[in-house]
Amino acid sequence: MWPFAPLYPSMGLGVAVVSYNGDAYFGLTADPAVVPDVEAFTQNLRDASADCAALARTS
């Protein structure tokens, strides 16, 4: 799965999410002039996803 969010001239970050067969896939497209730290955003997204998955397992 390769979710893709196109960037238009007025956008700095595109986030696409696809759910398939019980999994969620994220795709990020960033303009480095607007979002120079997309790697940090990606790590925060991974951390938040892991936290949500852990909470779902305890429910």
Helices and strands as residue ranges (DSSP letters): E 13-20, E 23-30, H 38-58
